[in-house]
């Protein structure tokens, strides 16, 4: 129930519902006009999830904010954040996709990493963790089968898809 826009100067602007801080302006006040996300610049891609938002910076780092009950912000906690926090233990990212209560990133080596809710196996770490046992930091998708050579990802409400180079 929120929307975000990436300007060509690398700033991010969001508007709409802000119950959990998903607009990134340091508040939980709904906005009918765009507000600039605080404390982030040099952004090259954004993705708005269910009640959280993530940004990819030009240095390959990922930053997220908003609702975090399932660890979808990737900062090692389940605490909501009203301004961007850096996702832990991941770098060299070239694409991001925020889903309902999880987030995924594609790295430049063709591997996919996800974090957050895994009730339906959407994190892709070959497990399923019902009962609110979130993945609060990124885990590699399909590590036991060496799943790689991915060129594009898309996280949905309760699933994730990947396009391989073949």
Secondary structure, DSSP 4 states (H G I P E B T S, - for coil): -EEEEE-TTS-EEEEE--TTSTT-SSS---EEEEEEPTT--SEEEEEE-SSEEEEEETTS-EEEEE--TTSTT-SSS---EEEEEEPTT--SEEEEEE-SSEEEEEETTS-EEEEE--TTSTT-SS---TTT--EEEEEETTGGGT---EEEEEE-SS-EEEEE--
